[in-house]
Amino acid sequence: MSAKVRAGGTETSITVDFELEVVKRFQYALQFQTKKPTEVRWSLVESNFFKTNSGVWSLKSLGAVRTSVHYELDVSFGFLVPGWITKKLTETSLPKMFDSFETQAGKVSL
């Protein structure tokens, strides 16, 4: 998987082009927006794979060293996707993303 930020972003909005290979190569672009420092929302700009892809990461401080993370995702595909691909994306890729997020968050020192 690769990701590249498009030129022309602002302090509160960027568009990122993604490329994913699962049997076939898929491309999609998401626009990420922040309206407050504790929340990131995204929506689908274009894709040859997804029909919809939107969501939000919300962070809430639970004290000096703990943070609660809320994640929402709404995804649908533009064509019939075999169950094993959906399973790979939801049961393998998403947990890896959360593990990576948690690892990186643990490296941040305030």
Secondary structure, 3 states (H helix, E strand, C coil): CEEEECCCCCCCEEEEEEEEECCCEEEEEEEEEEEECCEEEEEEEEECCEEEEEEEEEEEECCCCCEEEEEEEEEEECCCCCHHHHHHHHHHHHHHHHHHHHHHHHHCCC
